[in-house]
Amino acid sequence: MLLLVDYGETFIFLALGFASVIALAAGLERTLVFKRHTARDTEQFMMGLVTRLRAHDIAGALEFSKSAGQNIYARFAMFTIEHYEQCHEGIADLMQGKIIEEKIQLEKRLPILNTLGNNAPFIGLLGTVLGVIKAFHGLGTLGATGAEVVMRSISSALLATAAGLFVAIPVVMANNYFSRKVKIILQNMEILSREFLASYTHSKKKSCH
């Protein structure tokens, strides 16, 4: 029994160490993705594109989007303009489908951060429980003369909870940050989709019949 507890404690610390490495890798990967796919000056790009759409300057909107690089908003704009110029009747559904597609890509790896952030404290707590079991077993074996040893065991056991919180807190903060970024990006794409749809409805639709 005591041997299993010892192995369990070791496993808990190894699991927390592995979880911290996985969380760091996922966080760095998402950081690179968001940096690569979001516009450097989103507000300026949005204003420039919306201005051209409201003026019904689709050619200008296309050139403006191409000049912005391969960020997520430019990709969305070029995708929409392609179907806009084809007078596609289901353009609203196509835009929603494109938003969902981009959402899937943006949220990739975030479940890893969410899972680790939610469960790391419980893993640490399990390590503490195992350590307390070991401490009380020592107290029962050594009696009052082993009080010092028992206290050291409990102190070591509490390190597992501290380690779990040490992993969980930054992971939860990172997950909240990325989730907030995803929400803002999707809201901006929704704004662009409404601008495209308004422009299509008021100018292009008549010329398509």
Secondary structure, 3 states (H helix, E strand, C coil): CHHHHHHHHHHHHHHHHHHHHHHHHHHHHHHHHHHHHCCCCHHHHHHHHHHHHHCCCHHHHHHHHHHCCCCHHHHHHHHHHHHHHCCCCCHHHHHHHHHHHHHHHHCCCHHHHHHHHHHHHHHHHHHHHHHHHHHHHHHHHHHHHHHHHHHHHHHHHHHHHHHHHHHHHHHHHHHHHHHHHHHHHHHHHHHHHHHHHHHHHHHHHHHCC
